[in-house]
Amino acid sequence: MNVAIVQTKPRKGKYRENLHDLREVFAQVGSEPVDLIVLPEAALTGYFLEGAVYELAMDAPAFADDIAAAWLEANPKKDVDIVCGFYENSDGTYYNSAMYLQISNREAHIKHVHRKMFLPTYGVFDEERFLSRGRHLKTFDTRFGRMAMLICEDSWHAIMPTIAAVKGARILVIPSAAPGRGIEGGDELTSIVRWRAILESIAAEHGVFLLYAGLAGFEGGKGMTGSSRIVDPRGRTIVEAPPLGAHIIRATLDLHEIDLARATLPLLGDLNAVLPDLLLDEELPLPPMLRQPRDES
């Protein structure tokens, strides 16, 4: 499976201009074998839009048409799957979303749209003022196996990748727009160090490939940290992009490595066995209808 991560550096609020640039990027990506392309959160608009999100948000089919047209204009005879983050307008409700789009025989099919569930509204973040949160974490089937998508802060909550893996995901795709914060050891941003540790831990614990696409560039004085990466099921970074600028990184994934990693370190299998007992814990704040009487016999 040939994967390309496209780390974009969009011009804030210039959707059409950024879409035009994407056609040129797609021509470059399509010059080599590629099965799946992953772009960041808010890849074609920029992240810090505030009230302008209502002007730039699109319904999912319209966004899919634009992405498919950009790919087919550059690569008219090639099939590909594409993940891209965007601001979604669903009948007047607005979400920070990511779309999985399959393009085959010059036709585009939306396989899944994930709506960000954890909306940061602290520090420099203000998402929940302008957006509604998603309410479901779904896994979905692709021609490469079962996947799930998380958007940025979704992946900072350990329960999210765990649920995705328990529900069968073998590949986690994470579009992100992460501002840089702090300095670690004098030469690296603390936020990049923390992201690396989180992503590698997620992959190793659940035996999944992890595809992380980070937004780059500066928006209103806030620098996005890029640092896109591909992590294998043993938690090792295969390839990573620099924190600044637009970049393309590639890797060829052997999906059999997922099974080997899970056999070597069967943490996911152990979790599947123990999870029912964890969920029966009466101290957990779960709705009563989700509880089943514990059999003490």
C-alpha positions as CSV (number, residue, x, y, z in Angstrom):
1,M,0.0,0.0,0.0
2,N,1.6,3.3,-1.2
3,V,0.7,6.3,1.1
4,A,1.5,10.0,0.6
5,I,1.0,12.6,3.3
6,V,0.5,16.1,1.8
7,Q,1.5,18.7,4.4
8,T,-0.3,21.8,3.2
9,K,0.5,25.5,3.9
10,P,-2.8,27.1,2.8
11,R,-3.5,30.8,2.3
12,K,-6.0,31.5,5.1
13,G,-9.5,31.8,3.8
14,K,-8.5,31.4,0.1
15,Y,-10.3,28.2,-0.7
16,R,-10.4,28.5,-4.5
17,E,-6.7,29.5,-4.7
18,N,-5.7,26.7,-2.4
19,L,-7.8,24.2,-4.4
20,H,-6.0,25.4,-7.6
21,D,-2.7,24.8,-5.9
22,L,-3.8,21.3,-4.9
23,R,-4.2,20.3,-8.6
24,E,-0.5,20.9,-9.1
25,V,0.3,19.0,-5.9
26,F,-1.8,16.1,-7.1
27,A,0.1,16.0,-10.4
28,Q,3.3,15.7,-8.4
29,V,1.9,13.0,-6.1
30,G,0.4,11.1,-9.0
31,S,3.7,10.9,-10.8
32,E,4.6,8.0,-8.6
33,P,2.5,5.0,-7.4
34,V,0.0,6.1,-4.7
35,D,-3.0,4.4,-3.2
36,L,-3.9,6.8,-0.4
37,I,-3.3,10.5,0.0
38,V,-3.8,12.2,3.4
39,L,-4.1,16.0,3.9
40,P,-4.4,17.9,7.2
41,E,-7.3,19.4,9.1
42,A,-8.8,22.5,7.4
43,A,-6.3,21.7,4.6
44,L,-7.7,24.2,2.0
45,T,-8.9,27.1,4.2
46,G,-6.6,27.4,7.1
47,Y,-7.6,26.6,10.7
48,F,-8.2,29.8,12.6
49,L,-11.3,31.1,10.7
50,E,-13.6,32.0,13.6
51,G,-16.8,33.5,12.1
52,A,-15.5,33.1,8.6
53,V,-16.1,29.4,9.0
54,Y,-19.8,30.0,8.1
55,E,-18.8,31.5,4.7
56,L,-16.2,28.8,3.8
57,A,-17.9,25.7,5.2
58,M,-19.3,23.3,2.5
59,D,-21.6,20.4,2.4
60,A,-19.8,17.1,2.0
61,P,-20.9,16.2,-1.6
62,A,-19.8,19.6,-2.9
63,F,-16.4,19.3,-1.2
64,A,-16.0,15.7,-2.6
65,D,-16.7,17.0,-6.1
66,D,-14.0,19.6,-5.8
67,I,-11.4,17.2,-4.5
68,A,-12.2,14.6,-7.1
69,A,-12.1,17.2,-9.9
70,A,-8.7,18.4,-8.8
71,W,-7.4,14.8,-8.7
72,L,-8.9,13.8,-12.1
73,E,-7.7,16.9,-13.8
74,A,-4.2,16.1,-12.8
75,N,-4.5,12.3,-13.1
76,P,-7.4,11.4,-15.3
77,K,-6.7,7.6,-15.5
78,K,-5.6,6.9,-12.0
79,D,-7.7,5.6,-9.1
80,V,-6.9,6.8,-5.6
81,D,-8.3,7.2,-2.1
82,I,-8.0,10.7,-0.4
83,V,-8.5,11.9,3.1
84,C,-8.9,15.7,3.6
85,G,-10.0,17.9,6.5
86,F,-12.6,20.6,5.9
87,Y,-15.2,22.7,7.6
88,E,-18.6,21.1,6.9
89,N,-22.0,22.8,6.6
90,S,-24.7,20.1,7.1
91,D,-28.0,21.8,6.7
92,G,-26.9,24.8,8.8
93,T,-25.0,22.9,11.4
94,Y,-21.2,23.4,11.2
95,Y,-18.5,20.8,12.0
96,N,-14.8,20.4,11.8
97,S,-14.8,17.3,9.6
98,A,-12.5,14.9,7.7
99,M,-13.7,13.1,4.6
100,Y,-12.5,9.7,3.2
101,L,-13.1,9.8,-0.6
102,Q,-12.6,6.9,-3.0
103,I,-12.0,7.8,-6.6
104,S,-12.4,4.8,-9.0
105,N,-13.1,4.7,-12.7
106,R,-13.4,8.5,-12.7
107,E,-16.2,8.3,-10.1
108,A,-16.0,9.6,-6.5
109,H,-17.6,7.9,-3.6
110,I,-17.7,9.3,0.0
111,K,-16.8,6.3,2.2
112,H,-17.0,8.2,5.5
113,V,-17.1,11.7,7.1
114,H,-15.8,12.0,10.6
115,R,-16.9,15.0,12.7
116,K,-14.4,16.1,15.3
117,M,-15.7,15.2,18.8
118,F,-13.3,17.1,21.0
119,L,-13.4,20.8,20.2
120,P,-10.7,22.7,22.0
121,T,-11.9,26.0,23.5
122,Y,-9.0,27.1,25.7
123,G,-5.8,29.0,25.2
124,V,-5.5,30.0,21.5
125,F,-8.4,27.7,20.6
126,D,-12.1,28.8,20.2
127,E,-13.7,25.9,18.2
128,E,-16.8,25.3,20.3
129,R,-17.9,28.9,19.9
130,F,-18.4,28.4,16.2
131,L,-18.8,24.6,15.6
132,S,-20.9,21.7,16.8
133,R,-19.1,18.5,17.9
134,G,-19.5,15.1,16.3
135,R,-21.3,12.4,18.3
136,H,-20.0,9.2,16.8
137,L,-16.7,7.5,16.3
138,K,-17.2,5.0,13.5
139,T,-14.9,2.6,11.8
140,F,-15.3,1.9,8.1
141,D,-14.2,-0.5,5.5
142,T,-11.8,0.4,2.6
143,R,-10.0,-1.6,0.0
144,F,-7.0,-1.6,2.4
145,G,-8.9,-2.8,5.4
146,R,-10.9,-1.3,8.3
147,M,-9.9,2.3,9.2
148,A,-11.0,5.1,11.5
149,M,-10.3,8.9,11.4
150,L,-9.6,11.1,14.3
151,I,-9.1,14.9,14.1
152,C,-6.3,16.5,16.1
153,E,-7.4,16.7,19.7
154,D,-9.5,13.6,19.3
155,S,-6.3,11.6,19.4
156,W,-5.1,13.3,22.7
157,H,-7.9,11.4,24.5
158,A,-6.7,7.8,24.9
159,I,-10.2,6.4,24.8
160,M,-10.7,7.5,21.1
161,P,-8.0,5.4,19.4
162,T,-8.8,2.6,21.9
163,I,-12.4,2.5,20.8
164,A,-11.4,2.7,17.2
165,A,-9.1,-0.3,17.5
166,V,-11.6,-2.3,19.5
167,K,-14.1,-1.7,16.7
168,G,-11.7,-3.2,14.2
169,A,-9.6,-0.3,12.9
170,R,-6.2,-1.4,11.5
171,I,-5.2,2.0,10.2
172,L,-5.8,5.3,12.0
173,V,-5.8,8.5,9.9
174,I,-5.3,11.8,11.8
175,P,-5.6,15.1,10.1
176,S,-4.4,17.9,12.4
177,A,-3.8,21.6,12.8
178,A,-1.5,22.0,15.8
179,P,0.0,25.3,16.9
180,G,3.5,25.2,18.2
181,R,4.1,25.8,22.0
182,G,7.0,25.7,24.3
183,I,10.7,24.7,23.8
184,E,12.0,21.2,24.6
185,G,15.7,20.8,25.1
186,G,16.5,24.1,23.5
187,D,15.9,23.0,19.9
188,E,12.5,21.5,19.5
189,L,9.0,22.6,20.2
190,T,7.4,20.9,23.2
191,S,4.2,20.4,21.3
192,I,6.0,18.4,18.6
193,V,7.8,16.3,21.2
194,R,4.4,15.6,22.9
195,W,2.7,14.8,19.6
196,R,5.5,12.3,18.6
197,A,5.2,10.5,21.9
198,I,1.3,10.3,21.7
199,L,1.3,9.1,18.1
200,E,4.0,6.5,18.6
201,S,2.3,5.2,21.8
202,I,-1.1,4.9,20.1
203,A,0.4,2.9,17.2
204,A,2.3,0.5,19.5
205,E,-0.5,-0.1,22.0
206,H,-3.1,-0.9,19.4
207,G,-0.9,-2.4,16.6
208,V,-2.1,0.0,14.0
209,F,-0.5,2.0,11.2
210,L,-0.9,5.7,12.0
211,L,-1.1,8.4,9.3
212,Y,-0.7,11.9,10.7
213,A,-1.0,14.9,8.4
214,G,-0.2,18.3,10.1
215,L,-1.1,21.7,8.8
216,A,1.9,24.1,8.3
217,G,2.3,27.9,8.0
218,F,1.4,30.9,10.1
219,E,-2.1,32.2,10.9
220,G,-2.4,35.5,12.8
221,G,1.0,35.0,14.4
222,K,0.3,31.4,15.3
223,G,2.7,28.9,13.8
224,M,1.3,25.4,12.8
225,T,3.8,22.7,13.5
226,G,3.4,20.4,10.4
227,S,5.6,17.4,11.4
228,S,3.5,15.0,9.4
229,R,4.5,11.4,10.0
230,I,3.7,7.8,9.3
231,V,4.1,5.4,12.2
232,D,4.2,1.6,12.0
233,P,2.3,-0.9,14.3
234,R,5.3,-1.2,16.6
235,G,5.3,2.5,17.3
236,R,8.2,3.4,15.1
237,T,8.1,6.5,12.9
238,I,8.8,5.4,9.3
239,V,9.1,8.9,7.8
240,E,8.3,12.4,9.0
241,A,8.1,15.9,7.5
242,P,9.8,19.1,8.9
243,P,7.7,21.4,11.1
244,L,7.7,24.2,8.6
245,G,6.5,24.5,5.0
246,A,4.6,22.4,2.6
247,H,6.0,18.9,2.1
248,I,5.1,15.5,0.7
249,I,6.2,12.4,2.5
250,R,5.7,8.8,1.2
251,A,5.9,5.3,2.5
252,T,5.0,1.8,1.3
253,L,3.2,-0.1,4.0
254,D,3.1,-3.9,4.4
255,L,-0.3,-4.4,6.0
256,H,0.8,-7.9,7.2
257,E,2.9,-6.0,9.7
258,I,-0.2,-5.3,11.7
259,D,-0.9,-9.0,12.4
260,L,2.8,-9.6,13.3
261,A,2.8,-6.6,15.7
262,R,-0.4,-7.7,17.4
263,A,0.9,-11.3,17.7
264,T,4.2,-10.1,19.2
265,L,2.6,-7.6,21.7
266,P,-1.1,-8.7,22.1
267,L,-2.2,-5.7,24.1
268,L,-5.3,-5.2,21.9
269,G,-6.3,-8.9,22.4
270,D,-5.9,-8.5,26.1
271,L,-8.0,-5.4,26.1
272,N,-10.8,-7.1,24.2
273,A,-10.9,-9.8,26.9
274,V,-10.9,-7.4,29.9
275,L,-13.1,-4.6,28.4
276,P,-16.5,-6.1,29.4
277,D,-15.4,-6.1,33.1
278,L,-14.1,-2.6,32.9
279,L,-17.4,-1.3,31.5
280,L,-19.3,-3.1,34.3
281,D,-17.5,-1.0,36.9
282,E,-20.3,0.7,38.9
283,E,-18.1,3.8,39.5
284,L,-17.9,4.7,35.9
285,P,-20.3,7.5,34.9
286,L,-22.2,5.5,32.3
287,P,-25.9,5.8,31.5
288,P,-28.0,3.2,33.4
289,M,-29.3,1.7,30.2
290,L,-25.8,0.6,29.2
291,R,-25.2,-1.4,32.4
292,Q,-25.9,-5.1,32.7
293,P,-26.2,-6.9,36.0
294,R,-22.9,-8.4,37.1
295,D,-23.0,-12.1,37.5
296,E,-21.2,-12.9,40.7
297,S,-21.7,-16.6,40.6
